[in-house]
Amino acid sequence: MSTLKKDHVIGAGGAALAGGAAGAALGGLIAGPPGIAMGAAAGGVLGAVFGDRLSEAADARLDLGHFQQIYRTMPYYVDGFDWNDYAPAYRYGLDAYAQHRGHALQEVESQLQGGWEAAARFGSRLHWEQARPAVAHAWQSLDEALRRQPTIPDAAR
């Protein structure tokens, strides 16, 4: 089971238990003993759904688990390198996006290349030309995830 999927199972399972307990307590108060069973079932289902959605929302591609699952299937993957080589590139892309938010990757690429080399590639064996697609993938993934988030209209603030 992948790291990301484990997080979802743990999130959904924990919320299902909490929801079931809360539902049982509420059901018991409202409908007595029969309400306990009905409340536990309904609370467990709602808790599982809520927990899974929270786990997904918490990911937002800031966690490297998503990239760890897919890096070997990417067209830029270079045979002979492993996760220890790609993880720093993905992390660098995510961190660089946060630092240069509002700028296109191409606008800051020379700075990023310099930073990659100056930091001794963060322990990766990838040269900038090999790391750049992973950095760009992380940058683009975070950019897309943040654009999908609903915005609050100024009138509602």
URTASUL-V520497 format. One record per pair of residues at least 4 apart in sequence whose ideal C-beta (glycine too) atoms are under 6 Angstrom apart, sorted by sequence separation. I is the first residue (numbers start at 1). J is the second residue. D is the distance in whole Angstrom. If there is no record, write none. Layout:
i=(I | I)
j=(J | J)
d=(D | D)
//
This chain:
i=(1 | 9 | 15 | 19 | 23 | 27 | 31 | 35 | 39 | 43 | 47 | 59 | 64 | 67 | 81 | 83 | 88 | 92 | 96 | 103 | 105 | 108 | 114 | 126 | 128 | 131 | 152 | 1 | 30 | 61 | 72 | 103 | 116 | 126 | 152 | 28 | 27 | 28 | 100 | 27 | 27 | 24 | 27 | 116 | 26 | 24 | 68 | 71 | 113 | 23 | 24 | 96 | 23 | 23 | 20 | 23 | 22 | 20 | 64 | 67 | 19 | 20 | 19 | 64 | 19 | 16 | 19 | 18 | 16 | 105 | 15 | 16 | 88 | 105 | 15 | 88 | 12 | 15 | 88 | 89 | 12 | 85 | 11 | 12 | 85 | 85 | 89 | 93 | 97 | 11 | 92 | 8 | 11 | 90 | 94 | 89 | 93 | 97 | 89 | 93 | 8 | 7 | 86 | 90 | 94 | 78 | 76 | 4 | 3 | 4 | 2 | 61 | 61 | 61 | 60)
j=(5 | 13 | 19 | 23 | 27 | 31 | 35 | 39 | 43 | 47 | 51 | 63 | 68 | 71 | 85 | 87 | 92 | 96 | 100 | 107 | 109 | 112 | 118 | 130 | 132 | 135 | 156 | 6 | 35 | 66 | 77 | 108 | 121 | 131 | 157 | 35 | 35 | 36 | 108 | 36 | 38 | 36 | 39 | 128 | 39 | 39 | 83 | 86 | 128 | 39 | 40 | 112 | 40 | 42 | 40 | 43 | 43 | 43 | 87 | 90 | 43 | 44 | 44 | 90 | 46 | 44 | 47 | 47 | 47 | 136 | 47 | 48 | 122 | 139 | 50 | 123 | 48 | 51 | 124 | 126 | 51 | 124 | 51 | 52 | 125 | 126 | 131 | 135 | 139 | 54 | 135 | 52 | 55 | 134 | 138 | 134 | 138 | 142 | 135 | 139 | 55 | 55 | 134 | 138 | 142 | 130 | 133 | 65 | 65 | 66 | 69 | 141 | 142 | 145 | 145)
d=(5 | 6 | 6 | 6 | 6 | 6 | 3 | 5 | 6 | 6 | 6 | 5 | 6 | 6 | 4 | 6 | 6 | 6 | 6 | 5 | 6 | 6 | 6 | 4 | 6 | 6 | 5 | 5 | 5 | 6 | 5 | 5 | 6 | 4 | 6 | 5 | 3 | 4 | 5 | 5 | 5 | 5 | 2 | 5 | 5 | 5 | 6 | 5 | 5 | 4 | 4 | 6 | 5 | 5 | 5 | 2 | 5 | 5 | 6 | 5 | 4 | 4 | 6 | 6 | 5 | 5 | 2 | 6 | 4 | 6 | 4 | 4 | 4 | 5 | 5 | 6 | 5 | 3 | 4 | 6 | 4 | 5 | 4 | 4 | 5 | 5 | 4 | 4 | 5 | 6 | 6 | 6 | 3 | 6 | 5 | 4 | 3 | 5 | 5 | 5 | 4 | 5 | 5 | 4 | 6 | 6 | 3 | 4 | 4 | 6 | 5 | 5 | 5 | 5 | 5)
//
